[in-house]
Amino acid sequence: MSGGFFNNVNQQINVNAAASSSNDWRLLLPDEERKANVGMLFKLFELMKNTFTTNQRFIASKRWEDEAYNKANSKEEYQQSISTKMQHV
């Protein structure tokens, strides 16, 4: 048996580690995760800020997610920012 499989796994781990520690972390963040975060923020606005229209809730949710995404230097920072925003709703 060759070490090819394990070499490929290690290469992938190294790619993931490098991406998570730089601005390239965004390349590994699935759109589905971003959409899920927008959805959670939207739901929180729906539950807590019932004076907002549906459109206002969506715009605010998307704006907050975009802000977290663009300002974060890592996925962990992005997730922390989303969490903090949810606590402020």
C-alpha positions as a LaTeX table, in Angstrom:
\begin{tabular}{lrrr}
\hline
Residue & $x$ (\AA) & $y$ (\AA) & $z$ (\AA) \\
\hline
Met1 & 0.00 & 0.00 & 0.00 \\
Ser2 & 1.25 & 3.44 & $-0.79$ \\
Gly3 & 0.87 & 6.49 & 1.40 \\
Gly4 & $-1.00$ & 8.28 & $-1.39$ \\
Phe5 & $-4.34$ & 8.35 & 0.38 \\
Phe6 & $-2.86$ & 9.73 & 3.58 \\
Asn7 & $-0.76$ & 12.24 & 1.69 \\
Asn8 & $-3.93$ & 13.53 & 0.01 \\
Val9 & $-5.74$ & 13.74 & 3.35 \\
Asn10 & $-2.83$ & 15.64 & 4.89 \\
Gln11 & $-2.72$ & 18.00 & 1.93 \\
Gln12 & $-6.44$ & 18.70 & 2.32 \\
Ile13 & $-6.01$ & 19.32 & 6.05 \\
Asn14 & $-3.18$ & 21.73 & 5.31 \\
Val15 & $-5.31$ & 23.54 & 2.73 \\
Asn16 & $-8.18$ & 23.80 & 5.22 \\
Ala17 & $-5.87$ & 25.07 & 7.97 \\
Ala18 & $-4.35$ & 27.70 & 5.69 \\
Ala19 & $-7.75$ & 28.84 & 4.45 \\
Ser20 & $-9.21$ & 29.14 & 7.93 \\
Ser21 & $-6.34$ & 31.32 & 9.07 \\
Ser22 & $-6.48$ & 33.77 & 6.17 \\
Asn23 & $-9.04$ & 35.63 & 4.13 \\
Asp24 & $-9.33$ & 32.49 & 1.99 \\
Trp25 & $-11.59$ & 30.98 & 4.67 \\
Arg26 & $-14.46$ & 32.43 & 2.64 \\
Leu27 & $-13.68$ & 30.01 & $-0.18$ \\
Leu28 & $-14.53$ & 27.09 & 2.10 \\
Leu29 & $-17.71$ & 28.58 & 3.57 \\
Pro30 & $-20.70$ & 27.07 & 1.77 \\
Asp31 & $-23.43$ & 29.42 & 0.54 \\
Glu32 & $-25.89$ & 27.21 & 2.42 \\
Glu33 & $-24.27$ & 28.20 & 5.72 \\
Arg34 & $-24.56$ & 31.88 & 4.89 \\
Lys35 & $-28.20$ & 31.40 & 3.87 \\
Ala36 & $-28.88$ & 29.53 & 7.10 \\
Asn37 & $-27.42$ & 32.40 & 9.13 \\
Val38 & $-29.56$ & 34.93 & 7.24 \\
Gly39 & $-32.55$ & 32.68 & 7.93 \\
Met40 & $-31.80$ & 32.51 & 11.65 \\
Leu41 & $-31.42$ & 36.29 & 11.87 \\
Phe42 & $-34.66$ & 36.72 & 9.90 \\
Lys43 & $-36.51$ & 34.39 & 12.26 \\
Leu44 & $-35.18$ & 36.27 & 15.28 \\
Phe45 & $-36.36$ & 39.57 & 13.79 \\
Glu46 & $-39.71$ & 37.94 & 13.10 \\
Leu47 & $-40.01$ & 36.83 & 16.72 \\
Met48 & $-38.64$ & 39.93 & 18.40 \\
Lys49 & $-39.23$ & 42.90 & 16.11 \\
Asn50 & $-42.77$ & 42.34 & 14.93 \\
Thr51 & $-43.08$ & 45.95 & 13.71 \\
Phe52 & $-40.71$ & 45.19 & 10.81 \\
Thr53 & $-42.22$ & 44.24 & 7.47 \\
Thr54 & $-41.08$ & 40.99 & 5.88 \\
Asn55 & $-38.91$ & 42.95 & 3.47 \\
Gln56 & $-37.33$ & 44.98 & 6.30 \\
Arg57 & $-36.54$ & 41.80 & 8.24 \\
Phe58 & $-34.89$ & 40.25 & 5.18 \\
Ile59 & $-32.86$ & 43.37 & 4.38 \\
Ala60 & $-31.68$ & 43.74 & 7.99 \\
Ser61 & $-30.82$ & 40.03 & 8.23 \\
Lys62 & $-28.86$ & 40.05 & 4.98 \\
Arg63 & $-27.08$ & 43.29 & 5.88 \\
Trp64 & $-25.99$ & 41.92 & 9.27 \\
Glu65 & $-24.78$ & 38.66 & 7.73 \\
Asp66 & $-22.88$ & 40.52 & 4.97 \\
Glu67 & $-21.25$ & 42.75 & 7.57 \\
Ala68 & $-20.11$ & 39.76 & 9.63 \\
Tyr69 & $-18.86$ & 37.98 & 6.49 \\
Asn70 & $-16.92$ & 40.96 & 5.16 \\
Lys71 & $-15.33$ & 42.03 & 8.45 \\
Ala72 & $-14.29$ & 38.60 & 9.74 \\
Asn73 & $-10.72$ & 37.38 & 9.34 \\
Ser74 & $-11.67$ & 33.74 & 9.95 \\
Lys75 & $-14.68$ & 31.46 & 10.01 \\
Glu76 & $-14.56$ & 31.46 & 13.80 \\
Glu77 & $-14.67$ & 35.26 & 13.84 \\
Tyr78 & $-17.58$ & 35.18 & 11.38 \\
Gln79 & $-19.52$ & 32.73 & 13.55 \\
Gln80 & $-18.81$ & 34.77 & 16.68 \\
Ser81 & $-20.04$ & 37.92 & 14.97 \\
Ile82 & $-23.28$ & 36.21 & 13.89 \\
Ser83 & $-23.75$ & 34.94 & 17.45 \\
Thr84 & $-23.20$ & 38.40 & 18.90 \\
Lys85 & $-25.67$ & 39.92 & 16.46 \\
Met86 & $-28.27$ & 37.32 & 17.42 \\
Gln87 & $-27.86$ & 38.24 & 21.07 \\
His88 & $-28.58$ & 41.89 & 20.22 \\
Val89 & $-31.87$ & 41.23 & 18.42 \\
\hline
\end{tabular}
